[in-house]
């Protein structure tokens, strides 16, 4: 059964992960004006965004992380700044994991952050993306503290807007980490049908002084009520990990390359 499921996913991927039209149906003239047409949710204003419309990654907004440290999770990839692992295509950011020997690792990928280039306390944090699939594939759109006021991880907190285990390609997780000893609270969203690789979906969290809520598209699926340590500024992290403690390692069913395709990142804050 597992092989049949992954064969179906592979066929779907070959049909759907070619190109990434961010504005689904807009003409060229409408596309040029699409940024000015961003409509904030009621009660919010747009304060930061990246539509990935340039030829290259905007390094005034994003930093590359370059290392093979395993992310604290025994991951198997080496994160690079290579255009093979991170590039702009069809006005989307593509983070691509490859099976290749590099710096003592079997895989390469990319991990970006907005540290000191995009940092916020409270707001709505939103990404529209297609996700990869396969055993041991672990994409994430998440946030870490900028100033680590309360101490090292996890004491100062972590907000995981979206994590997916590639072997569960119809399910995502929204999670917060905090405390000493480590504590977490987590919600799970499962698509009514299909897989997250087949279409773009919006992953978001709304964070204020008393709660953090997690969304897929228009569905709020989890809310946690906590203030500290989530009363300081945080920044984005975008990455595609391979293997590790949670997803387990790739196996014979896992194909490469794998891609997380991000249409946009947007930040809104209350008026």
Backbone as CSV, one residue per row, in Angstrom:
resi,resn,N_x,N_y,N_z,CA_x,CA_y,CA_z,C_x,C_y,C_z
1,UNK,0.824,-1.199,0.000,0.000,0.000,0.000,0.860,1.252,0.000
2,UNK,1.921,1.286,0.814,2.804,2.451,0.867,3.386,2.751,-0.504
3,UNK,3.823,1.722,-1.216,4.408,1.933,-2.539,3.385,2.500,-3.519
4,UNK,2.137,2.027,-3.426,1.086,2.523,-4.309,0.826,3.991,-4.033
5,UNK,0.759,4.366,-2.751,0.528,5.760,-2.380,1.633,6.649,-2.916
6,UNK,2.889,6.256,-2.734,3.988,7.096,-3.167,4.107,7.131,-4.683
7,UNK,3.728,6.053,-5.378,3.703,6.104,-6.835,2.689,7.136,-7.300
8,UNK,1.517,7.166,-6.662,0.511,8.165,-7.001,1.030,9.562,-6.757
9,UNK,1.707,9.780,-5.614,2.255,11.087,-5.285,3.307,11.503,-6.293
10,UNK,4.176,10.582,-6.707,5.219,10.886,-7.683,4.597,11.313,-9.006
11,UNK,3.553,10.620,-9.453,2.886,10.987,-10.697,2.266,12.371,-10.572
12,UNK,1.592,12.649,-9.455,1.017,13.964,-9.242,2.080,15.036,-9.254
13,UNK,3.224,14.748,-8.614,4.294,15.729,-8.554,4.818,16.060,-9.929
14,UNK,4.981,15.060,-10.776,5.519,15.304,-12.107,4.581,16.176,-12.922
15,UNK,3.293,16.169,-12.558,2.321,16.971,-13.289,2.163,18.363,-12.714
16,UNK,2.422,18.532,-11.417,2.039,19.776,-10.758,3.200,20.630,-10.301
17,UNK,4.399,20.108,-10.201,5.506,20.898,-9.692,6.358,21.483,-10.808
18,UNK,5.793,21.635,-11.992,6.489,22.279,-13.089,5.962,23.694,-13.183
19,UNK,6.816,24.685,-12.844,6.370,26.068,-12.809,5.565,26.354,-11.554
20,UNK,5.334,27.637,-11.292,4.577,28.024,-10.116,3.969,29.385,-10.371
21,UNK,2.780,29.405,-10.889,2.117,30.646,-11.222,1.463,31.216,-9.980
22,UNK,2.027,32.299,-9.476,1.604,32.805,-8.190,0.237,33.451,-8.231
23,UNK,-0.166,33.947,-9.361,-1.396,34.711,-9.390,-2.497,34.008,-10.160
24,UNK,-2.318,32.735,-10.437,-3.345,31.854,-10.997,-4.429,32.590,-11.776
25,UNK,-4.192,32.862,-13.056,-5.230,33.410,-13.901,-5.079,34.882,-14.226
26,UNK,-4.150,35.608,-13.574,-3.973,37.018,-13.874,-3.231,37.209,-15.190
27,UNK,-3.559,38.287,-15.915,-2.825,38.647,-17.115,-1.492,39.268,-16.738
28,UNK,-0.616,39.516,-17.750,0.683,40.119,-17.471,0.538,41.499,-16.838
29,UNK,-0.382,42.303,-17.333,-0.564,43.641,-16.760,-1.083,43.562,-15.334
30,UNK,-1.980,42.613,-15.098,-2.469,42.433,-13.732,-1.368,41.933,-12.816
31,UNK,-0.496,41.065,-13.348,0.610,40.554,-12.552,1.517,41.687,-12.106
32,UNK,1.787,42.644,-12.999,2.650,43.762,-12.658,2.078,44.599,-11.531
33,UNK,0.759,44.609,-11.411,0.117,45.410,-10.373,-0.301,44.584,-9.159
34,UNK,0.083,43.315,-9.133,-0.447,42.413,-8.108,-0.026,42.808,-6.704
35,UNK,1.191,43.359,-6.545,1.645,43.733,-5.209,0.771,44.849,-4.649
36,UNK,0.439,45.842,-5.491,-0.400,46.940,-5.025,-1.816,46.467,-4.725
37,UNK,-2.171,45.286,-5.216,-3.515,44.752,-5.000,-3.611,43.865,-3.765
38,UNK,-2.523,43.739,-3.011,-2.587,42.941,-1.785,-3.596,43.566,-0.834
39,UNK,-4.563,42.793,-0.416,-5.594,43.283,0.494,-5.339,42.694,1.878
40,UNK,-4.991,43.520,2.855,-4.764,42.986,4.209,-6.051,42.420,4.798
41,UNK,-5.925,41.460,5.698,-7.110,41.008,6.422,-7.735,42.172,7.183
42,UNK,-9.027,42.115,7.446,-9.683,43.201,8.195,-8.967,43.491,9.510
43,UNK,-8.698,44.772,9.752,-8.049,45.193,10.987,-6.544,45.135,10.949
44,UNK,-5.955,44.776,9.789,-4.506,44.670,9.660,-3.995,45.591,8.550
45,UNK,-2.703,45.878,8.595,-2.005,46.567,7.512,-0.781,45.747,7.114
46,UNK,-0.413,45.822,5.840,0.778,45.129,5.340,2.017,45.895,5.788
47,UNK,2.966,45.190,6.445,4.184,45.862,6.925,5.459,45.312,6.288
48,UNK,5.401,44.139,5.660,6.605,43.538,5.066,6.148,42.413,4.155
49,UNK,6.843,42.239,3.049,6.474,41.132,2.170,7.608,40.854,1.204
50,UNK,7.591,39.668,0.639,8.454,39.311,-0.476,7.618,38.486,-1.436
51,UNK,7.429,39.019,-2.639,6.668,38.335,-3.678,7.567,37.513,-4.592
52,UNK,8.884,37.598,-4.379,9.883,36.841,-5.152,9.762,37.116,-6.655
53,UNK,9.601,38.409,-6.982,9.433,38.812,-8.375,10.746,39.124,-9.076
54,UNK,11.866,39.218,-8.344,13.145,39.520,-8.963,13.781,38.303,-9.600
55,UNK,14.939,38.534,-10.190,15.671,37.418,-10.805,16.406,36.584,-9.768
56,UNK,16.767,37.220,-8.658,17.549,36.550,-7.621,16.934,36.800,-6.258
57,UNK,17.340,36.007,-5.284,16.888,36.194,-3.912,17.263,37.589,-3.431
58,UNK,16.343,38.265,-2.773,16.578,39.602,-2.243,17.326,39.492,-0.916
59,UNK,18.618,39.717,-0.959,19.436,39.558,0.250,19.341,40.766,1.184
60,UNK,18.543,41.760,0.810,18.219,42.802,1.789,17.143,42.314,2.754
61,UNK,16.519,41.177,2.412,15.471,40.609,3.259,15.849,39.259,3.852
62,UNK,16.778,38.548,3.199,17.062,37.169,3.596,18.552,36.936,3.757
63,UNK,18.895,36.124,4.757,20.254,35.632,4.970,20.303,34.148,4.641
64,UNK,21.381,33.710,3.993,21.643,32.285,3.830,22.294,31.742,5.106
65,UNK,21.871,30.583,5.541,22.602,29.844,6.565,23.402,28.748,5.852
66,UNK,24.688,28.708,6.097,25.567,27.760,5.413,26.228,26.882,6.458
67,UNK,25.793,25.644,6.553,26.368,24.728,7.533,25.823,23.329,7.322
68,UNK,26.477,22.366,7.954,26.026,20.983,7.977,25.853,20.509,9.401
69,UNK,25.341,21.395,10.264,25.268,21.116,11.692,24.150,20.163,12.083
70,UNK,23.250,19.883,11.178,22.158,18.966,11.491,20.986,19.598,12.189
71,UNK,20.999,20.931,12.329,19.846,21.643,12.873,19.450,21.257,14.281
72,UNK,20.350,20.602,15.020,19.989,20.122,16.346,19.086,18.918,16.328
73,UNK,18.857,18.356,15.118,17.924,17.235,14.980,18.547,16.041,14.263
74,UNK,19.865,16.024,14.136,20.561,14.956,13.396,20.114,14.888,11.939
75,UNK,19.845,16.053,11.332,19.487,16.099,9.918,20.691,15.726,9.062
76,UNK,20.427,15.370,7.804,21.458,14.794,6.938,21.964,15.739,5.861
77,UNK,21.383,16.944,5.752,21.728,17.836,4.657,22.854,18.804,5.024
78,UNK,23.492,19.346,3.976,24.367,20.510,4.136,23.648,21.676,3.492
79,UNK,23.434,22.750,4.264,22.772,23.941,3.744,23.788,24.816,3.020
80,UNK,23.478,25.202,1.787,24.392,25.980,0.965,23.715,27.269,0.495
81,UNK,24.500,28.114,-0.174,23.949,29.273,-0.881,24.023,29.064,-2.388
82,UNK,24.108,27.821,-2.804,24.214,27.481,-4.217,22.898,27.773,-4.942
83,UNK,22.966,28.300,-6.176,21.732,28.474,-6.965,21.076,27.160,-7.333
84,UNK,21.738,26.038,-7.109,21.105,24.735,-7.302,20.159,24.391,-6.151
85,UNK,20.380,25.014,-5.001,19.561,24.732,-3.827,18.541,25.817,-3.507
86,UNK,18.747,27.014,-4.014,17.839,28.123,-3.735,17.825,29.055,-4.933
87,UNK,16.654,29.254,-5.540,16.574,30.098,-6.729,15.154,30.618,-6.899
88,UNK,15.038,31.639,-7.755,13.745,32.211,-8.092,13.326,31.671,-9.455
89,UNK,12.094,31.181,-9.534,11.558,30.663,-10.785,10.079,31.009,-10.866
90,UNK,9.669,31.615,-11.970,8.263,31.973,-12.178,7.703,32.769,-11.000
91,UNK,8.493,33.737,-10.514,8.082,34.600,-9.399,7.766,33.809,-8.130
92,UNK,8.500,32.741,-7.932,8.407,31.961,-6.702,9.811,31.648,-6.204
93,UNK,9.939,31.512,-4.897,11.166,31.018,-4.284,11.135,29.497,-4.295
94,UNK,12.193,28.887,-4.791,12.311,27.432,-4.787,13.483,27.041,-3.895
95,UNK,13.203,26.287,-2.854,14.247,25.667,-2.037,14.285,24.202,-2.441
96,UNK,15.431,23.779,-2.982,15.544,22.463,-3.606,16.575,21.603,-2.875
97,UNK,16.153,20.429,-2.495,17.048,19.456,-1.874,17.528,18.469,-2.928
98,UNK,18.828,18.226,-2.940,19.455,17.324,-3.900,20.165,16.193,-3.177
99,UNK,20.182,15.041,-3.795,20.985,13.934,-3.285,22.350,14.031,-3.944
100,UNK,23.333,14.538,-3.203,24.686,14.694,-3.724,25.658,14.762,-2.547
101,UNK,26.828,14.206,-2.715,27.834,14.240,-1.667,28.473,15.624,-1.635
102,UNK,28.456,16.242,-0.458,29.006,17.588,-0.319,29.398,17.810,1.124
103,UNK,30.637,18.168,1.349,31.154,18.498,2.685,30.832,17.404,3.702
104,UNK,30.969,16.161,3.266,30.746,15.033,4.156,29.299,14.643,4.359
105,UNK,28.376,15.308,3.652,26.949,14.988,3.749,26.474,14.358,2.441
106,UNK,25.365,13.625,2.527,24.810,12.952,1.348,23.797,13.803,0.595
107,UNK,23.381,14.930,1.205,22.336,15.761,0.613,22.712,17.238,0.767
108,UNK,22.209,18.064,-0.154,22.312,19.511,-0.012,20.915,20.111,-0.054
109,UNK,20.778,21.277,0.576,19.512,21.999,0.587,19.812,23.447,0.941
110,UNK,18.780,24.213,1.297,18.965,25.608,1.683,18.119,25.934,2.897
111,UNK,18.643,26.872,3.671,17.931,27.401,4.838,18.171,28.904,4.868
112,UNK,17.081,29.670,4.904,17.130,31.126,4.900,16.529,31.664,6.192
113,UNK,16.973,32.848,6.598,16.304,33.539,7.704,16.262,35.034,7.424
114,UNK,15.352,35.715,8.112,15.220,37.175,7.969,15.776,37.916,9.179
115,UNK,16.653,37.278,9.931,17.191,37.844,11.167,17.806,39.226,10.927
116,UNK,17.314,40.225,11.681,17.759,41.627,11.618,17.438,42.289,10.278
117,UNK,16.661,41.604,9.437,16.185,42.189,8.180,14.657,42.175,8.110
118,UNK,14.061,41.359,8.947,12.612,41.275,9.079,12.318,40.648,10.424
119,UNK,11.983,41.478,11.413,11.808,41.033,12.795,10.584,41.746,13.365
120,UNK,9.703,40.998,14.013,8.442,41.576,14.455,7.997,40.984,15.781
121,UNK,7.254,41.808,16.506,6.535,41.370,17.697,5.048,41.489,17.391
122,UNK,4.388,40.349,17.246,2.964,40.242,16.982,2.624,40.542,15.512
123,UNK,1.533,39.938,15.068,1.057,40.159,13.717,0.479,38.892,13.117
124,UNK,0.171,38.992,11.824,-0.238,37.826,11.034,0.892,37.533,10.062
125,UNK,1.374,36.306,10.094,2.532,35.883,9.306,2.043,34.805,8.335
126,UNK,2.239,35.064,7.043,1.537,34.298,6.027,2.483,33.885,4.905
127,UNK,2.365,32.642,4.463,3.140,32.135,3.326,2.221,31.293,2.460
128,UNK,2.379,31.436,1.146,1.628,30.602,0.195,2.631,29.687,-0.488
129,UNK,2.403,28.381,-0.398,3.445,27.443,-0.817,2.867,26.121,-1.287
130,UNK,3.666,25.437,-2.111,3.502,24.012,-2.398,4.600,23.272,-1.654
131,UNK,4.288,22.078,-1.185,5.215,21.338,-0.340,5.698,20.074,-1.041
132,UNK,6.891,19.615,-0.680,7.426,18.369,-1.248,6.824,17.143,-0.559
133,UNK,7.373,15.998,-0.847,6.812,14.740,-0.364,7.943,13.731,-0.214
134,UNK,7.654,12.620,0.466,8.586,11.504,0.542,9.137,11.259,1.928
135,UNK,9.407,10.023,2.207,9.991,9.627,3.481,11.265,10.432,3.752
136,UNK,11.317,11.034,4.945,12.512,11.771,5.356,12.606,13.191,4.846
137,UNK,11.572,13.692,4.173,11.561,15.061,3.662,10.831,15.942,4.673
138,UNK,11.437,17.091,5.042,10.935,17.868,6.177,11.001,19.362,5.868
139,UNK,9.993,19.915,5.163,9.958,21.352,4.921,9.372,22.099,6.119
140,UNK,9.803,23.356,6.299,9.291,24.145,7.417,9.316,25.634,7.086
141,UNK,8.281,26.316,7.543,8.197,27.781,7.537,7.937,28.155,8.986
142,UNK,8.895,28.847,9.623,8.823,28.974,11.064,9.505,30.254,11.526
143,UNK,9.552,30.463,12.857,10.093,31.698,13.415,10.907,31.405,14.663
144,UNK,11.982,32.167,14.802,12.841,32.096,15.985,12.995,33.484,16.590
145,UNK,13.304,33.552,17.888,13.514,34.856,18.517,14.772,35.538,17.980
146,UNK,14.686,36.840,17.844,15.824,37.622,17.363,16.799,37.929,18.489
147,UNK,16.303,38.171,19.677,17.157,38.666,20.768,17.414,37.650,21.876
148,UNK,16.702,36.535,21.888,16.924,35.464,22.859,16.964,36.011,24.298
149,UNK,15.977,36.831,24.615,15.942,37.531,25.901,15.895,36.569,27.078
150,UNK,15.187,35.461,26.921,14.974,34.554,28.046,15.996,33.424,28.123
151,UNK,16.903,33.350,27.144,17.907,32.294,27.140,17.871,31.497,25.857
152,UNK,18.778,30.510,25.763,18.898,29.705,24.560,17.691,28.814,24.326
153,UNK,17.712,28.153,23.146,16.572,27.311,22.778,16.368,26.200,23.801
154,UNK,15.128,25.903,24.180,13.869,26.473,23.692,13.295,27.575,24.572
155,UNK,14.091,28.048,25.535,13.540,28.920,26.575,12.942,30.198,25.995
156,UNK,13.563,30.764,24.952,13.056,32.006,24.359,11.978,31.775,23.311
157,UNK,11.663,30.505,23.025,10.527,30.211,22.178,10.859,29.878,20.739
158,UNK,9.895,29.254,20.066,9.931,28.943,18.639,8.493,28.823,18.175
159,UNK,8.193,29.400,17.007,6.860,29.329,16.424,6.976,28.637,15.076
160,UNK,6.401,27.464,14.951,6.433,26.713,13.693,5.104,26.922,12.971
161,UNK,5.113,27.818,11.987,3.898,28.131,11.244,3.440,26.915,10.451
162,UNK,4.398,26.216,9.867,4.092,25.017,9.084,5.277,24.082,9.096
163,UNK,5.041,22.841,9.447,5.995,21.757,9.230,5.237,20.585,8.614
164,UNK,5.925,19.891,7.712,5.337,18.712,7.091,6.339,17.573,7.143
165,UNK,5.859,16.387,7.453,6.634,15.169,7.271,6.270,14.629,5.893
166,UNK,7.255,14.522,5.019,6.977,14.211,3.627,6.275,12.902,3.398
167,UNK,6.388,11.973,4.336,5.682,10.699,4.193,4.200,10.830,4.542
168,UNK,3.827,12.023,5.051,2.418,12.323,5.339,2.061,13.580,4.539
169,UNK,2.007,13.446,3.229,1.962,14.603,2.335,0.613,15.310,2.318
170,UNK,-0.317,14.877,3.146,-1.614,15.545,3.255,-1.822,16.185,4.620
171,UNK,-0.743,16.320,5.406,-0.876,16.747,6.795,0.221,17.761,7.125
172,UNK,-0.131,18.825,7.880,0.870,19.769,8.371,0.650,20.011,9.862
173,UNK,1.686,20.548,10.488,1.698,20.783,11.929,1.976,22.254,12.215
174,UNK,1.269,22.801,13.203,1.571,24.113,13.765,1.945,23.927,15.228
175,UNK,3.091,24.488,15.631,3.659,24.130,16.929,4.338,25.335,17.565
176,UNK,4.284,25.412,18.883,5.163,26.322,19.624,6.033,25.501,20.570
177,UNK,7.278,25.943,20.727,8.227,25.359,21.679,8.638,26.449,22.665
178,UNK,8.849,26.054,23.912,9.208,27.043,24.929,9.594,26.300,26.201
179,UNK,10.106,27.053,27.189,10.256,26.554,28.544,11.539,25.823,28.843
180,UNK,11.785,25.665,30.122,12.903,24.891,30.652,12.389,24.145,31.877
181,UNK,12.135,22.828,31.734,12.452,21.980,30.587,11.552,22.256,29.385
182,UNK,11.973,21.720,28.255,11.295,21.932,26.989,9.832,21.511,27.047
183,UNK,8.948,22.405,26.577,7.537,22.103,26.418,7.113,22.460,24.996
184,UNK,6.046,21.840,24.516,5.500,22.210,23.226,3.995,22.047,23.227
185,UNK,3.333,22.824,22.387,1.918,22.673,22.110,1.781,22.603,20.597
186,UNK,0.895,21.722,20.115,0.880,21.430,18.681,-0.529,21.146,18.190
187,UNK,-0.818,21.663,16.992,-2.040,21.331,16.290,-1.714,20.655,14.969
188,UNK,-2.645,19.897,14.435,-2.452,19.147,13.188,-3.615,19.448,12.247
189,UNK,-3.283,19.712,10.987,-4.304,19.911,9.966,-4.116,18.879,8.867
190,UNK,-5.193,18.215,8.492,-5.180,17.224,7.421,-6.096,17.682,6.298
191,UNK,-5.581,17.681,5.071,-6.398,18.057,3.924,-7.599,17.120,3.785
192,UNK,-8.768,17.658,3.427,-9.926,16.789,3.198,-9.679,15.782,2.078
193,UNK,-8.872,16.188,1.070,-8.504,15.284,-0.019,-7.239,15.815,-0.673
194,UNK,-6.500,14.942,-1.321,-5.317,15.358,-2.050,-4.097,15.550,-1.163
195,UNK,-3.066,16.205,-1.750,-1.771,16.374,-1.102,-1.328,17.831,-1.207
196,UNK,-0.453,18.240,-0.302,0.030,19.615,-0.307,0.980,19.909,-1.462
197,UNK,1.399,18.899,-2.212,2.246,19.128,-3.370,1.431,19.456,-4.617
198,UNK,0.130,19.243,-4.562,-0.688,19.366,-5.759,-1.090,20.802,-6.065
199,UNK,-1.245,21.621,-5.025,-1.689,23.002,-5.190,-1.024,23.888,-4.144
200,UNK,-1.023,25.192,-4.416,-0.583,26.146,-3.405,-1.620,26.227,-2.294
201,UNK,-1.124,26.359,-1.065,-1.977,26.603,0.100,-1.358,27.718,0.931
202,UNK,-2.206,28.426,1.664,-1.745,29.506,2.536,-1.592,28.960,3.949
203,UNK,-0.388,29.130,4.490,-0.074,28.736,5.865,0.169,30.014,6.658
204,UNK,-0.487,30.155,7.791,-0.401,31.422,8.519,-0.517,31.193,10.008
205,UNK,-0.007,32.181,10.757,-0.311,32.259,12.186,-0.642,33.703,12.521
206,UNK,-1.547,33.868,13.473,-1.885,35.170,14.029,-1.473,35.162,15.493
207,UNK,-0.617,36.118,15.834,0.069,36.123,17.131,-0.138,37.470,17.794
208,UNK,-0.661,37.454,19.013,-0.783,38.689,19.783,-0.337,38.437,21.209
209,UNK,-0.644,39.354,22.099,-0.103,39.279,23.457,-0.690,38.148,24.280
210,UNK,-1.774,37.535,23.808,-2.417,36.501,24.622,-2.579,35.159,23.932
211,UNK,-2.346,35.089,22.596,-2.590,33.830,21.908,-1.819,33.760,20.598
212,UNK,-1.667,32.531,20.086,-1.136,32.265,18.757,-2.069,31.266,18.104
213,UNK,-2.606,31.633,16.920,-3.519,30.768,16.183,-2.901,30.379,14.857
214,UNK,-3.185,29.163,14.408,-2.591,28.610,13.198,-3.692,28.316,12.179
215,UNK,-3.377,28.592,10.891,-4.347,28.484,9.812,-3.760,27.729,8.628
216,UNK,-4.615,27.002,7.926,-4.357,26.561,6.556,-5.494,27.115,5.716
217,UNK,-5.124,27.921,4.711,-6.117,28.626,3.916,-7.030,29.409,4.870
218,UNK,-8.311,29.212,4.812,-9.212,29.998,5.678,-9.578,29.274,6.969
219,UNK,-8.987,28.107,7.196,-9.354,27.295,8.362,-8.390,27.514,9.521
220,UNK,-8.914,27.975,10.630,-8.123,28.048,11.867,-8.229,26.692,12.558
221,UNK,-7.090,26.013,12.715,-7.150,24.647,13.239,-6.532,24.473,14.619
222,UNK,-5.898,25.527,15.142,-5.272,25.366,16.451,-5.002,26.738,17.043
223,UNK,-5.308,26.902,18.332,-4.988,28.127,19.067,-4.376,27.760,20.409
224,UNK,-3.325,28.452,20.755,-2.713,28.279,22.066,-2.691,29.625,22.777
225,UNK,-2.918,29.605,24.075,-2.965,30.839,24.860,-1.749,30.888,25.773
226,UNK,-0.811,31.729,25.401,0.436,31.841,26.148,1.044,33.212,25.848
227,UNK,1.665,33.817,26.829,2.287,35.129,26.615,3.806,34.984,26.577
228,UNK,4.451,34.820,27.715,5.902,34.639,27.716,6.260,33.222,27.296
229,UNK,7.322,33.037,26.533,8.305,34.032,26.074,7.921,34.712,24.769
230,UNK,6.651,34.598,24.360,6.242,35.119,23.055,5.802,36.578,23.171
231,UNK,6.652,37.373,23.819,6.424,38.812,23.960,7.643,39.602,23.492
232,UNK,8.409,38.983,22.613,9.603,39.599,22.037,9.542,39.460,20.516
233,UNK,10.474,40.104,19.817,10.441,40.036,18.355,11.027,38.712,17.847
234,UNK,10.445,38.225,16.764,10.851,36.987,16.104,11.107,37.275,14.630
235,UNK,11.828,36.354,13.962,12.088,36.454,12.526,11.771,35.118,11.846
236,UNK,11.652,35.167,10.523,11.351,33.976,9.734,12.561,33.064,9.575
237,UNK,12.277,31.762,9.464,13.225,30.764,8.976,12.483,29.918,7.939
238,UNK,13.118,29.702,6.786,12.571,28.864,5.729,13.593,27.794,5.410
239,UNK,13.217,26.528,5.467,14.198,25.492,5.142,13.529,24.203,4.690
240,UNK,14.320,23.401,4.026,13.913,22.056,3.601,14.967,21.090,4.111
241,UNK,14.646,20.415,5.215,15.574,19.483,5.840,15.385,18.077,5.272
242,UNK,16.443,17.282,5.397,16.416,15.886,4.975,16.782,15.023,6.173
243,UNK,15.882,14.109,6.522,16.139,13.222,7.646,16.051,13.943,8.972
244,UNK,16.467,13.245,10.013,16.442,13.828,11.345,15.581,13.032,12.303
245,UNK,15.577,13.520,13.546,14.931,12.771,14.618,13.438,12.572,14.402
246,UNK,12.781,13.557,13.850,11.325,13.480,13.731,10.873,12.748,12.466
247,UNK,11.313,13.149,11.254,10.803,12.460,10.066,11.441,11.113,9.795
248,UNK,12.608,10.850,10.400,13.371,9.674,10.014,14.105,9.935,8.711
249,UNK,14.900,8.998,8.284,15.754,9.191,7.116,15.043,8.787,5.823
250,UNK,15.492,9.311,4.678,14.957,8.854,3.400,15.175,7.356,3.217
251,UNK,14.316,6.737,2.394,14.488,5.329,2.079,14.332,5.123,0.575
252,UNK,14.143,3.899,0.132,14.112,3.603,-1.301,12.920,4.228,-2.002
253,UNK,11.897,4.670,-1.248,10.735,5.305,-1.872,10.948,6.801,-2.116
254,UNK,12.013,7.372,-1.564,12.229,8.821,-1.626,12.968,9.191,-2.903
255,UNK,12.405,10.073,-3.685,13.037,10.527,-4.920,13.580,11.941,-4.751
256,UNK,14.562,12.293,-5.568,15.161,13.624,-5.572,15.288,14.101,-7.005
257,UNK,15.282,15.432,-7.231,15.216,16.500,-6.227,13.828,16.644,-5.629
258,UNK,13.779,17.318,-4.467,12.541,17.702,-3.819,12.526,19.220,-3.675
259,UNK,11.344,19.821,-3.781,11.242,21.274,-3.792,10.138,21.760,-2.855
260,UNK,10.464,22.795,-2.082,9.436,23.616,-1.446,9.353,24.898,-2.258
261,UNK,8.172,25.174,-2.802,7.967,26.303,-3.698,7.102,27.332,-2.972
262,UNK,7.641,28.539,-2.758,6.958,29.564,-1.982,6.588,30.727,-2.900
263,UNK,5.314,30.968,-3.014,4.770,32.045,-3.829,5.078,33.398,-3.201
264,UNK,4.768,33.542,-1.909,5.043,34.815,-1.235,5.154,34.595,0.266
265,UNK,5.772,35.597,0.918,5.783,35.724,2.365,5.244,37.114,2.679
266,UNK,4.275,37.204,3.583,3.698,38.503,3.937,3.512,38.617,5.433
267,UNK,3.709,39.845,5.929,3.530,40.129,7.350,2.549,41.294,7.480
268,UNK,1.527,41.093,8.280,0.541,42.117,8.558,0.542,42.386,10.062
269,UNK,0.308,43.638,10.431,0.155,43.972,11.837,-1.136,44.763,12.033
270,UNK,-1.659,44.724,13.239,-2.949,45.353,13.519,-2.847,46.867,13.396
271,UNK,-3.916,47.444,12.898,-4.001,48.897,12.747,-3.993,49.601,14.109
